[in-house]
Amino acid sequence: MHFATHILNGITFVTPDAARLDASTAPALREMLVGCLDAGAQSVVLDLTGVTFLDSSALGALIAAAKRAGRNGPFAVCGVQPAVARLFALTHMDRVFTVHPSKAEALARSTA
């Protein structure tokens, strides 16, 4: 699994190249997100625009990032597709980390 990363207005955006985040991709996802936070990223936003499926293993990676962010800086997600949004609502993950509708919204909130 590969990720695109770029920094805009102090936010490190991480975009996975896979449409499915599951047990086979969760370790790499966790390593990338936690690695960004450990490297001193001020804020990390996972861009899920292209992700249509996310399982419990991937949720675990997001929780690990949210916990690490509690010590080092904010963690959020953006661009959540409907199926993933339903999963976040059912598991109350939308209470664990911020969910922005889009990358533009994440940027706007960072400058507000």
Backbone as XML, in Angstrom:
<?xml version="1.0"?>
<chain id="A" units="angstrom">
  <residue number="1" name="MET">
    <atom name="N" x="0.849" y="-1.175" z="0.000"/>
    <atom name="CA" x="0.000" y="0.000" z="0.000"/>
    <atom name="C" x="0.893" y="1.236" z="0.000"/>
  </residue>
  <residue number="2" name="HIS">
    <atom name="N" x="0.479" y="2.228" z="-0.757"/>
    <atom name="CA" x="1.215" y="3.484" z="-0.835"/>
    <atom name="C" x="0.320" y="4.632" z="-0.385"/>
  </residue>
  <residue number="3" name="PHE">
    <atom name="N" x="0.969" y="5.708" z="0.005"/>
    <atom name="CA" x="0.264" y="6.898" z="0.465"/>
    <atom name="C" x="0.860" y="8.118" z="-0.211"/>
  </residue>
  <residue number="4" name="ALA">
    <atom name="N" x="0.004" y="9.061" z="-0.533"/>
    <atom name="CA" x="0.471" y="10.384" z="-0.941"/>
    <atom name="C" x="0.399" y="11.254" z="0.303"/>
  </residue>
  <residue number="5" name="THR">
    <atom name="N" x="1.433" y="12.017" z="0.553"/>
    <atom name="CA" x="1.412" y="12.952" z="1.675"/>
    <atom name="C" x="1.802" y="14.326" z="1.162"/>
  </residue>
  <residue number="6" name="HIS">
    <atom name="N" x="1.133" y="15.327" z="1.687"/>
    <atom name="CA" x="1.511" y="16.704" z="1.389"/>
    <atom name="C" x="1.068" y="17.591" z="2.543"/>
  </residue>
  <residue number="7" name="ILE">
    <atom name="N" x="1.742" y="18.698" z="2.675"/>
    <atom name="CA" x="1.461" y="19.621" z="3.775"/>
    <atom name="C" x="0.889" y="20.914" z="3.206"/>
  </residue>
  <residue number="8" name="LEU">
    <atom name="N" x="-0.259" y="21.302" z="3.733"/>
    <atom name="CA" x="-0.915" y="22.564" z="3.372"/>
    <atom name="C" x="-1.298" y="23.279" z="4.651"/>
  </residue>
  <residue number="9" name="ASN">
    <atom name="N" x="-0.898" y="24.521" z="4.792"/>
    <atom name="CA" x="-1.230" y="25.326" z="5.977"/>
    <atom name="C" x="-0.922" y="24.599" z="7.287"/>
  </residue>
  <residue number="10" name="GLY">
    <atom name="N" x="0.178" y="23.868" z="7.321"/>
    <atom name="CA" x="0.576" y="23.178" z="8.542"/>
    <atom name="C" x="-0.121" y="21.852" z="8.788"/>
  </residue>
  <residue number="11" name="ILE">
    <atom name="N" x="-1.010" y="21.441" z="7.890"/>
    <atom name="CA" x="-1.715" y="20.159" z="8.020"/>
    <atom name="C" x="-1.043" y="19.139" z="7.108"/>
  </residue>
  <residue number="12" name="THR">
    <atom name="N" x="-0.700" y="17.991" z="7.663"/>
    <atom name="CA" x="-0.174" y="16.895" z="6.855"/>
    <atom name="C" x="-1.353" y="16.052" z="6.394"/>
  </residue>
  <residue number="13" name="PHE">
    <atom name="N" x="-1.621" y="16.074" z="5.094"/>
    <atom name="CA" x="-2.687" y="15.256" z="4.516"/>
    <atom name="C" x="-2.088" y="13.931" z="4.057"/>
  </residue>
  <residue number="14" name="VAL">
    <atom name="N" x="-2.731" y="12.844" z="4.444"/>
    <atom name="CA" x="-2.305" y="11.500" z="4.057"/>
    <atom name="C" x="-3.436" y="10.895" z="3.236"/>
  </residue>
  <residue number="15" name="THR">
    <atom name="N" x="-3.118" y="10.475" z="2.005"/>
    <atom name="CA" x="-4.129" y="9.909" z="1.114"/>
    <atom name="C" x="-3.700" y="8.506" z="0.700"/>
  </residue>
  <residue number="16" name="PRO">
    <atom name="N" x="-4.455" y="7.482" z="1.112"/>
    <atom name="CA" x="-4.110" y="6.113" z="0.705"/>
    <atom name="C" x="-4.464" y="5.883" z="-0.761"/>
  </residue>
  <residue number="17" name="ASP">
    <atom name="N" x="-3.725" y="4.974" z="-1.405"/>
    <atom name="CA" x="-4.005" y="4.669" z="-2.809"/>
    <atom name="C" x="-4.967" y="3.498" z="-2.973"/>
  </residue>
  <residue number="18" name="ALA">
    <atom name="N" x="-5.501" y="2.988" z="-1.878"/>
    <atom name="CA" x="-6.397" y="1.833" z="-1.923"/>
    <atom name="C" x="-7.832" y="2.246" z="-1.617"/>
  </residue>
  <residue number="19" name="ALA">
    <atom name="N" x="-8.787" y="1.580" z="-2.266"/>
    <atom name="CA" x="-10.200" y="1.839" z="-1.994"/>
    <atom name="C" x="-10.676" y="1.065" z="-0.770"/>
  </residue>
  <residue number="20" name="ARG">
    <atom name="N" x="-9.917" y="0.033" z="-0.390"/>
    <atom name="CA" x="-10.271" y="-0.798" z="0.768"/>
    <atom name="C" x="-9.175" y="-0.693" z="1.819"/>
  </residue>
  <residue number="21" name="LEU">
    <atom name="N" x="-9.572" y="-0.326" z="3.021"/>
    <atom name="CA" x="-8.646" y="-0.325" z="4.150"/>
    <atom name="C" x="-9.093" y="-1.460" z="5.063"/>
  </residue>
  <residue number="22" name="ASP">
    <atom name="N" x="-8.300" y="-2.521" z="5.095"/>
    <atom name="CA" x="-8.691" y="-3.727" z="5.823"/>
    <atom name="C" x="-7.475" y="-4.334" z="6.512"/>
  </residue>
  <residue number="23" name="ALA">
    <atom name="N" x="-7.598" y="-5.588" z="6.934"/>
    <atom name="CA" x="-6.521" y="-6.247" z="7.684"/>
    <atom name="C" x="-5.207" y="-6.274" z="6.908"/>
  </residue>
  <residue number="24" name="SER">
    <atom name="N" x="-5.283" y="-6.313" z="5.592"/>
    <atom name="CA" x="-4.050" y="-6.369" z="4.802"/>
    <atom name="C" x="-3.366" y="-5.007" z="4.687"/>
  </residue>
  <residue number="25" name="THR">
    <atom name="N" x="-4.107" y="-3.935" z="4.870"/>
    <atom name="CA" x="-3.534" y="-2.589" z="4.726"/>
    <atom name="C" x="-3.409" y="-1.839" z="6.051"/>
  </residue>
  <residue number="26" name="ALA">
    <atom name="N" x="-4.083" y="-2.326" z="7.090"/>
    <atom name="CA" x="-4.108" y="-1.614" z="8.376"/>
    <atom name="C" x="-2.725" y="-1.397" z="8.993"/>
  </residue>
  <residue number="27" name="PRO">
    <atom name="N" x="-1.814" y="-2.384" z="8.966"/>
    <atom name="CA" x="-0.497" y="-2.122" z="9.561"/>
    <atom name="C" x="0.242" y="-0.962" z="8.886"/>
  </residue>
  <residue number="28" name="ALA">
    <atom name="N" x="0.190" y="-0.902" z="7.566"/>
    <atom name="CA" x="0.850" y="0.194" z="6.848"/>
    <atom name="C" x="0.163" y="1.524" z="7.144"/>
  </residue>
  <residue number="29" name="LEU">
    <atom name="N" x="-1.161" y="1.503" z="7.247"/>
    <atom name="CA" x="-1.909" y="2.716" z="7.569"/>
    <atom name="C" x="-1.516" y="3.229" z="8.951"/>
  </residue>
  <residue number="30" name="ARG">
    <atom name="N" x="-1.495" y="2.336" z="9.921"/>
    <atom name="CA" x="-1.117" y="2.722" z="11.286"/>
    <atom name="C" x="0.298" y="3.283" z="11.305"/>
  </residue>
  <residue number="31" name="GLU">
    <atom name="N" x="1.218" y="2.588" z="10.653"/>
    <atom name="CA" x="2.610" y="3.030" z="10.618"/>
    <atom name="C" x="2.727" y="4.428" z="10.005"/>
  </residue>
  <residue number="32" name="MET">
    <atom name="N" x="2.009" y="4.672" z="8.932"/>
    <atom name="CA" x="2.071" y="5.978" z="8.271"/>
    <atom name="C" x="1.516" y="7.078" z="9.172"/>
  </residue>
  <residue number="33" name="LEU">
    <atom name="N" x="0.326" y="6.872" z="9.733"/>
    <atom name="CA" x="-0.312" y="7.913" z="10.543"/>
    <atom name="C" x="0.470" y="8.194" z="11.821"/>
  </residue>
  <residue number="34" name="VAL">
    <atom name="N" x="0.826" y="7.145" z="12.543"/>
    <atom name="CA" x="1.577" y="7.313" z="13.786"/>
    <atom name="C" x="2.963" y="7.881" z="13.481"/>
  </residue>
  <residue number="35" name="GLY">
    <atom name="N" x="3.549" y="7.447" z="12.373"/>
    <atom name="CA" x="4.853" y="7.966" z="11.971"/>
    <atom name="C" x="4.826" y="9.463" z="11.704"/>
  </residue>
  <residue number="36" name="CYS">
    <atom name="N" x="3.783" y="9.933" z="11.044"/>
    <atom name="CA" x="3.647" y="11.379" z="10.797"/>
    <atom name="C" x="3.559" y="12.141" z="12.114"/>
  </residue>
  <residue number="37" name="LEU">
    <atom name="N" x="2.763" y="11.635" z="13.031"/>
    <atom name="CA" x="2.608" y="12.297" z="14.331"/>
    <atom name="C" x="3.903" y="12.254" z="15.133"/>
  </residue>
  <residue number="38" name="ASP">
    <atom name="N" x="4.577" y="11.111" z="15.124"/>
    <atom name="CA" x="5.837" y="10.991" z="15.858"/>
    <atom name="C" x="6.927" y="11.881" z="15.263"/>
  </residue>
  <residue number="39" name="ALA">
    <atom name="N" x="6.832" y="12.145" z="13.961"/>
    <atom name="CA" x="7.823" y="12.992" z="13.291"/>
    <atom name="C" x="7.577" y="14.475" z="13.562"/>
  </residue>
  <residue number="40" name="GLY">
    <atom name="N" x="6.503" y="14.777" z="14.300"/>
    <atom name="CA" x="6.252" y="16.161" z="14.682"/>
    <atom name="C" x="5.226" y="16.901" z="13.851"/>
  </residue>
  <residue number="41" name="ALA">
    <atom name="N" x="4.426" y="16.177" z="13.073"/>
    <atom name="CA" x="3.376" y="16.845" z="12.298"/>
    <atom name="C" x="2.467" y="17.618" z="13.243"/>
  </residue>
  <residue number="42" name="GLN">
    <atom name="N" x="2.174" y="18.866" z="12.888"/>
    <atom name="CA" x="1.301" y="19.701" z="13.723"/>
    <atom name="C" x="-0.116" y="19.155" z="13.750"/>
  </residue>
  <residue number="43" name="SER">
    <atom name="N" x="-0.562" y="18.658" z="12.614"/>
    <atom name="CA" x="-1.916" y="18.135" z="12.468"/>
    <atom name="C" x="-1.889" y="17.128" z="11.324"/>
  </residue>
  <residue number="44" name="VAL">
    <atom name="N" x="-2.601" y="16.014" z="11.483"/>
    <atom name="CA" x="-2.670" y="14.999" z="10.434"/>
    <atom name="C" x="-4.131" y="14.780" z="10.072"/>
  </residue>
  <residue number="45" name="VAL">
    <atom name="N" x="-4.418" y="14.831" z="8.770"/>
    <atom name="CA" x="-5.762" y="14.557" z="8.261"/>
    <atom name="C" x="-5.653" y="13.422" z="7.249"/>
  </residue>
  <residue number="46" name="LEU">
    <atom name="N" x="-6.392" y="12.353" z="7.493"/>
    <atom name="CA" x="-6.449" y="11.228" z="6.569"/>
    <atom name="C" x="-7.557" y="11.500" z="5.562"/>
  </residue>
  <residue number="47" name="ASP">
    <atom name="N" x="-7.183" y="11.608" z="4.295"/>
    <atom name="CA" x="-8.147" y="11.879" z="3.229"/>
    <atom name="C" x="-8.716" y="10.551" z="2.731"/>
  </residue>
  <residue number="48" name="LEU">
    <atom name="N" x="-9.983" y="10.313" z="3.040"/>
    <atom name="CA" x="-10.649" y="9.055" z="2.693"/>
    <atom name="C" x="-11.532" y="9.180" z="1.453"/>
  </residue>
  <residue number="49" name="THR">
    <atom name="N" x="-11.303" y="10.193" z="0.645"/>
    <atom name="CA" x="-12.143" y="10.432" z="-0.532"/>
    <atom name="C" x="-12.259" y="9.201" z="-1.422"/>
  </residue>
  <residue number="50" name="GLY">
    <atom name="N" x="-11.181" y="8.472" z="-1.621"/>
    <atom name="CA" x="-11.203" y="7.308" z="-2.502"/>
    <atom name="C" x="-11.463" y="5.991" z="-1.804"/>
  </residue>
  <residue number="51" name="VAL">
    <atom name="N" x="-11.745" y="6.029" z="-0.503"/>
    <atom name="CA" x="-11.927" y="4.797" z="0.277"/>
    <atom name="C" x="-13.411" y="4.458" z="0.372"/>
  </residue>
  <residue number="52" name="THR">
    <atom name="N" x="-13.766" y="3.261" z="-0.087"/>
    <atom name="CA" x="-15.166" y="2.829" z="-0.073"/>
    <atom name="C" x="-15.444" y="1.743" z="0.958"/>
  </residue>
  <residue number="53" name="PHE">
    <atom name="N" x="-14.382" y="1.176" z="1.550"/>
    <atom name="CA" x="-14.551" y="0.113" z="2.543"/>
    <atom name="C" x="-13.480" y="0.259" z="3.607"/>
  </residue>
  <residue number="54" name="LEU">
    <atom name="N" x="-13.893" y="0.087" z="4.856"/>
    <atom name="CA" x="-12.974" y="0.184" z="5.986"/>
    <atom name="C" x="-13.430" y="-0.839" z="7.018"/>
  </residue>
  <residue number="55" name="ASP">
    <atom name="N" x="-12.529" y="-1.726" z="7.465"/>
    <atom name="CA" x="-12.931" y="-2.740" z="8.444"/>
    <atom name="C" x="-12.386" y="-2.421" z="9.833"/>
  </residue>
  <residue number="56" name="SER">
    <atom name="N" x="-12.601" y="-3.347" z="10.776"/>
    <atom name="CA" x="-12.217" y="-3.105" z="12.165"/>
    <atom name="C" x="-10.706" y="-2.963" z="12.336"/>
  </residue>
  <residue number="57" name="SER">
    <atom name="N" x="-9.933" y="-3.631" z="11.508"/>
    <atom name="CA" x="-8.475" y="-3.486" z="11.585"/>
    <atom name="C" x="-8.060" y="-2.064" z="11.240"/>
  </residue>
  <residue number="58" name="ALA">
    <atom name="N" x="-8.667" y="-1.514" z="10.217"/>
    <atom name="CA" x="-8.370" y="-0.135" z="9.827"/>
    <atom name="C" x="-8.878" y="0.840" z="10.886"/>
  </residue>
  <residue number="59" name="LEU">
    <atom name="N" x="-10.036" y="0.534" z="11.479"/>
    <atom name="CA" x="-10.522" y="1.374" z="12.583"/>
    <atom name="C" x="-9.501" y="1.401" z="13.716"/>
  </residue>
  <residue number="60" name="GLY">
    <atom name="N" x="-8.900" y="0.255" z="13.987"/>
    <atom name="CA" x="-7.867" y="0.189" z="15.017"/>
    <atom name="C" x="-6.693" y="1.099" z="14.699"/>
  </residue>
  <residue number="61" name="ALA">
    <atom name="N" x="-6.322" y="1.174" z="13.433"/>
    <atom name="CA" x="-5.234" y="2.067" z="13.024"/>
    <atom name="C" x="-5.617" y="3.527" z="13.251"/>
  </residue>
  <residue number="62" name="LEU">
    <atom name="N" x="-6.876" y="3.864" z="12.973"/>
    <atom name="CA" x="-7.340" y="5.244" z="13.188"/>
    <atom name="C" x="-7.373" y="5.573" z="14.680"/>
  </residue>
  <residue number="63" name="ILE">
    <atom name="N" x="-7.796" y="4.612" z="15.492"/>
    <atom name="CA" x="-7.820" y="4.829" z="16.945"/>
    <atom name="C" x="-6.399" y="5.026" z="17.469"/>
  </residue>
  <residue number="64" name="ALA">
    <atom name="N" x="-5.457" y="4.236" z="16.963"/>
    <atom name="CA" x="-4.054" y="4.397" z="17.378"/>
    <atom name="C" x="-3.559" y="5.799" z="17.039"/>
  </residue>
  <residue number="65" name="ALA">
    <atom name="N" x="-3.911" y="6.288" z="15.862"/>
    <atom name="CA" x="-3.503" y="7.640" z="15.466"/>
    <atom name="C" x="-4.162" y="8.687" z="16.356"/>
  </residue>
  <residue number="66" name="ALA">
    <atom name="N" x="-5.441" y="8.496" z="16.657"/>
    <atom name="CA" x="-6.144" y="9.462" z="17.510"/>
    <atom name="C" x="-5.536" y="9.495" z="18.907"/>
  </residue>
  <residue number="67" name="LYS">
    <atom name="N" x="-5.167" y="8.333" z="19.433"/>
    <atom name="CA" x="-4.530" y="8.289" z="20.761"/>
    <atom name="C" x="-3.173" y="8.974" z="20.732"/>
  </residue>
  <residue number="68" name="ARG">
    <atom name="N" x="-2.384" y="8.697" z="19.711"/>
    <atom name="CA" x="-1.072" y="9.323" z="19.592"/>
    <atom name="C" x="-1.226" y="10.828" z="19.408"/>
  </residue>
  <residue number="69" name="ALA">
    <atom name="N" x="-2.227" y="11.225" z="18.659"/>
    <atom name="CA" x="-2.457" y="12.653" z="18.424"/>
    <atom name="C" x="-2.807" y="13.366" z="19.713"/>
  </residue>
  <residue number="70" name="GLY">
    <atom name="N" x="-3.446" y="12.671" z="20.621"/>
    <atom name="CA" x="-3.774" y="13.278" z="21.904"/>
    <atom name="C" x="-2.546" y="13.789" z="22.624"/>
  </residue>
  <residue number="71" name="ARG">
    <atom name="N" x="-1.406" y="13.173" z="22.340"/>
    <atom name="CA" x="-0.155" y="13.606" z="22.957"/>
    <atom name="C" x="0.582" y="14.623" z="22.098"/>
  </residue>
  <residue number="72" name="ASN">
    <atom name="N" x="0.472" y="14.498" z="20.777"/>
    <atom name="CA" x="1.326" y="15.289" z="19.890"/>
    <atom name="C" x="0.608" y="16.329" z="19.042"/>
  </residue>
  <residue number="73" name="GLY">
    <atom name="N" x="-0.667" y="16.175" z="18.754"/>
    <atom name="CA" x="-1.368" y="17.132" z="17.903"/>
    <atom name="C" x="-2.641" y="16.538" z="17.360"/>
  </residue>
  <residue number="74" name="PRO">
    <atom name="N" x="-3.446" y="17.333" z="16.663"/>
    <atom name="CA" x="-4.751" y="16.866" z="16.203"/>
    <atom name="C" x="-4.687" y="15.831" z="15.073"/>
  </residue>
  <residue number="75" name="PHE">
    <atom name="N" x="-5.661" y="14.928" z="15.082"/>
    <atom name="CA" x="-5.857" y="13.952" z="14.020"/>
    <atom name="C" x="-7.309" y="14.044" z="13.580"/>
  </residue>
  <residue number="76" name="ALA">
    <atom name="N" x="-7.540" y="14.007" z="12.278"/>
    <atom name="CA" x="-8.894" y="14.066" z="11.736"/>
    <atom name="C" x="-8.935" y="13.265" z="10.439"/>
  </residue>
  <residue number="77" name="VAL">
    <atom name="N" x="-10.138" y="13.077" z="9.923"/>
    <atom name="CA" x="-10.328" y="12.471" z="8.608"/>
    <atom name="C" x="-11.180" y="13.413" z="7.776"/>
  </residue>
  <residue number="78" name="CYS">
    <atom name="N" x="-11.098" y="13.254" z="6.455"/>
    <atom name="CA" x="-11.937" y="14.064" z="5.570"/>
    <atom name="C" x="-12.352" y="13.225" z="4.368"/>
  </residue>
  <residue number="79" name="GLY">
    <atom name="N" x="-13.352" y="13.718" z="3.642"/>
    <atom name="CA" x="-13.794" y="13.073" z="2.418"/>
    <atom name="C" x="-14.403" y="11.699" z="2.616"/>
  </residue>
  <residue number="80" name="VAL">
    <atom name="N" x="-15.078" y="11.500" z="3.726"/>
    <atom name="CA" x="-15.616" y="10.180" z="4.071"/>
    <atom name="C" x="-16.804" y="9.835" z="3.168"/>
  </residue>
  <residue number="81" name="GLN">
    <atom name="N" x="-16.718" y="8.671" z="2.537"/>
    <atom name="CA" x="-17.788" y="8.184" z="1.671"/>
    <atom name="C" x="-18.946" y="7.643" z="2.520"/>
  </residue>
  <residue number="82" name="PRO">
    <atom name="N" x="-20.168" y="7.556" z="1.968"/>
    <atom name="CA" x="-21.346" y="7.175" z="2.757"/>
    <atom name="C" x="-21.207" y="5.869" z="3.550"/>
  </residue>
  <residue number="83" name="ALA">
    <atom name="N" x="-20.675" y="4.817" z="2.953"/>
    <atom name="CA" x="-20.561" y="3.537" z="3.675"/>
    <atom name="C" x="-19.615" y="3.667" z="4.870"/>
  </residue>
  <residue number="84" name="VAL">
    <atom name="N" x="-18.530" y="4.393" z="4.690"/>
    <atom name="CA" x="-17.574" y="4.596" z="5.784"/>
    <atom name="C" x="-18.176" y="5.522" z="6.835"/>
  </residue>
  <residue number="85" name="ALA">
    <atom name="N" x="-18.927" y="6.519" z="6.410"/>
    <atom name="CA" x="-19.592" y="7.431" z="7.357"/>
    <atom name="C" x="-20.575" y="6.661" z="8.238"/>
  </residue>
  <residue number="86" name="ARG">
    <atom name="N" x="-21.299" y="5.715" z="7.650"/>
    <atom name="CA" x="-22.227" y="4.893" z="8.435"/>
    <atom name="C" x="-21.464" y="4.072" z="9.475"/>
  </residue>
  <residue number="87" name="LEU">
    <atom name="N" x="-20.336" y="3.508" z="9.074"/>
    <atom name="CA" x="-19.516" y="2.743" z="10.014"/>
    <atom name="C" x="-19.031" y="3.639" z="11.155"/>
  </residue>
  <residue number="88" name="PHE">
    <atom name="N" x="-18.570" y="4.842" z="10.838"/>
    <atom name="CA" x="-18.122" y="5.774" z="11.874"/>
    <atom name="C" x="-19.264" y="6.111" z="12.827"/>
  </residue>
  <residue number="89" name="ALA">
    <atom name="N" x="-20.461" y="6.313" z="12.296"/>
    <atom name="CA" x="-21.609" y="6.646" z="13.145"/>
    <atom name="C" x="-21.991" y="5.456" z="14.037"/>
  </residue>
  <residue number="90" name="LEU">
    <atom name="N" x="-22.028" y="4.256" z="13.460"/>
    <atom name="CA" x="-22.392" y="3.058" z="14.230"/>
    <atom name="C" x="-21.394" y="2.753" z="15.342"/>
  </residue>
  <residue number="91" name="THR">
    <atom name="N" x="-20.125" y="3.013" z="15.096"/>
    <atom name="CA" x="-19.076" y="2.705" z="16.074"/>
    <atom name="C" x="-18.692" y="3.924" z="16.915"/>
  </residue>
  <residue number="92" name="HIS">
    <atom name="N" x="-19.371" y="5.042" z="16.669"/>
    <atom name="CA" x="-19.122" y="6.299" z="17.385"/>
    <atom name="C" x="-17.706" y="6.835" z="17.174"/>
  </residue>
  <residue number="93" name="MET">
    <atom name="N" x="-17.077" y="6.440" z="16.091"/>
    <atom name="CA" x="-15.745" y="6.961" z="15.779"/>
    <atom name="C" x="-15.799" y="8.456" z="15.475"/>
  </residue>
  <residue number="94" name="ASP">
    <atom name="N" x="-16.971" y="8.909" z="15.041"/>
    <atom name="CA" x="-17.115" y="10.343" z="14.771"/>
    <atom name="C" x="-17.032" y="11.158" z="16.058"/>
  </residue>
  <residue number="95" name="ARG">
    <atom name="N" x="-16.994" y="10.482" z="17.211"/>
    <atom name="CA" x="-16.783" y="11.159" z="18.495"/>
    <atom name="C" x="-15.323" y="11.067" z="18.946"/>
  </residue>
  <residue number="96" name="VAL">
    <atom name="N" x="-14.582" y="10.154" z="18.340"/>
    <atom name="CA" x="-13.187" y="9.934" z="18.723"/>
    <atom name="C" x="-12.260" y="10.916" z="18.009"/>
  </residue>
  <residue number="97" name="PHE">
    <atom name="N" x="-12.582" y="11.233" z="16.755"/>
    <atom name="CA" x="-11.790" y="12.188" z="15.984"/>
    <atom name="C" x="-12.723" y="13.005" z="15.107"/>
  </residue>
  <residue number="98" name="THR">
    <atom name="N" x="-12.228" y="14.143" z="14.670"/>
    <atom name="CA" x="-13.024" y="15.050" z="13.843"/>
    <atom name="C" x="-13.167" y="14.484" z="12.439"/>
  </residue>
  <residue number="99" name="VAL">
    <atom name="N" x="-14.374" y="14.597" z="11.888"/>
    <atom name="CA" x="-14.650" y="14.170" z="10.521"/>
    <atom name="C" x="-15.040" y="15.413" z="9.723"/>
  </residue>
  <residue number="100" name="HIS">
    <atom name="N" x="-14.183" y="15.797" z="8.775"/>
    <atom name="CA" x="-14.462" y="16.937" z="7.901"/>
    <atom name="C" x="-15.092" y="16.420" z="6.608"/>
  </residue>
  <residue number="101" name="PRO">
    <atom name="N" x="-16.080" y="17.130" z="6.070"/>
    <atom name="CA" x="-16.702" y="16.683" z="4.823"/>
    <atom name="C" x="-15.722" y="16.619" z="3.648"/>
  </residue>
  <residue number="102" name="SER">
    <atom name="N" x="-14.732" y="17.511" z="3.647"/>
    <atom name="CA" x="-13.811" y="17.589" z="2.513"/>
    <atom name="C" x="-12.460" y="18.126" z="2.964"/>
  </residue>
  <residue number="103" name="LYS">
    <atom name="N" x="-11.484" y="18.022" z="2.081"/>
    <atom name="CA" x="-10.164" y="18.583" z="2.352"/>
    <atom name="C" x="-10.270" y="20.101" z="2.496"/>
  </residue>
  <residue number="104" name="ALA">
    <atom name="N" x="-11.097" y="20.724" z="1.657"/>
    <atom name="CA" x="-11.284" y="22.177" z="1.736"/>
    <atom name="C" x="-11.828" y="22.588" z="3.101"/>
  </residue>
  <residue number="105" name="GLU">
    <atom name="N" x="-12.763" y="21.808" z="3.629"/>
    <atom name="CA" x="-13.325" y="22.102" z="4.954"/>
    <atom name="C" x="-12.269" y="21.933" z="6.043"/>
  </residue>
  <residue number="106" name="ALA">
    <atom name="N" x="-11.444" y="20.907" z="5.932"/>
    <atom name="CA" x="-10.361" y="20.708" z="6.906"/>
    <atom name="C" x="-9.410" y="21.898" z="6.885"/>
  </residue>
  <residue number="107" name="LEU">
    <atom name="N" x="-9.092" y="22.386" z="5.698"/>
    <atom name="CA" x="-8.219" y="23.561" z="5.579"/>
    <atom name="C" x="-8.887" y="24.800" z="6.144"/>
  </residue>
  <residue number="108" name="ALA">
    <atom name="N" x="-10.164" y="24.981" z="5.839"/>
    <atom name="CA" x="-10.891" y="26.159" z="6.334"/>
    <atom name="C" x="-10.952" y="26.161" z="7.856"/>
  </residue>
  <residue number="109" name="ARG">
    <atom name="N" x="-11.180" y="25.006" z="8.445"/>
    <atom name="CA" x="-11.251" y="24.926" z="9.913"/>
    <atom name="C" x="-9.899" y="25.207" z="10.557"/>
  </residue>
  <residue number="110" name="SER">
    <atom name="N" x="-8.826" y="24.859" z="9.860"/>
    <atom name="CA" x="-7.493" y="25.069" z="10.437"/>
    <atom name="C" x="-7.114" y="26.541" z="10.469"/>
  </residue>
  <residue number="111" name="THR">
    <atom name="N" x="-7.717" y="27.329" z="9.593"/>
    <atom name="CA" x="-7.391" y="28.755" z="9.548"/>
    <atom name="C" x="-8.423" y="29.599" z="10.269"/>
  </residue>
  <residue number="112" name="ALA">
    <atom name="N" x="-9.468" y="28.966" z="10.792"/>
    <atom name="CA" x="-10.526" y="29.718" z="11.482"/>
    <atom name="C" x="-10.097" y="30.130" z="12.872"/>
  </residue>
</chain>
